[in-house]
Amino acid sequence: MAASPVIDMPTQPGTVNSTTSSCRPTGAGLRISTTDGSAETWQLRVTAAPADGDQVLSIEGTRLFLADQAATLLNDKILDTGMDAGGESAFVIAEQEQGISGM
């Protein structure tokens, strides 16, 4: 499942999750938005709650908040994580295979 790296993110070493600490606010999640209204520049940040108008997804206890334009742009995409050429973690947006429904 392509969402697994995002789902596992809060339980990776060096991060806080709800099973090891109460530091994570109830209702917190990863907010995805665009900075320019297009698919050219994305902004990802952990927030305590969704912004007004965000689409809220909950996948195995992990909450994703998609800003309206981001939800539209990601509707037919797969959000995944990987390593960039420098060995840093990076989010990857890929096309879905035909026949797989969007969010």
TAJOZI-V813339 format. One record per backbone hydrogen bond with DSSP energy under -0.5 kcal/mol. NH is the residue of the N-H (numbers start at 1). CO is the residue of the C=O. If there is no record, write none. Layout:
nh & co
NH & CO
NH & CO
//
This chain:
nh & co
4 & 1
5 & 2
6 & 3
7 & 3
8 & 4
9 & 5
11 & 8
12 & 9
15 & 12
20 & 17
21 & 17
25 & 23
28 & 25
29 & 47
30 & 63
31 & 29
31 & 45
32 & 65
33 & 43
35 & 41
36 & 41
41 & 38
43 & 33
45 & 31
47 & 29
54 & 51
55 & 66
57 & 55
57 & 64
59 & 62
60 & 58
62 & 59
64 & 57
65 & 30
66 & 55
66 & 64
67 & 32
67 & 65
71 & 67
72 & 68
73 & 69
74 & 70
75 & 71
75 & 72
77 & 74
78 & 94
80 & 78
80 & 92
82 & 90
84 & 88
87 & 84
90 & 82
92 & 80
94 & 78
94 & 92
96 & 76
100 & 97
101 & 99
103 & 75
//
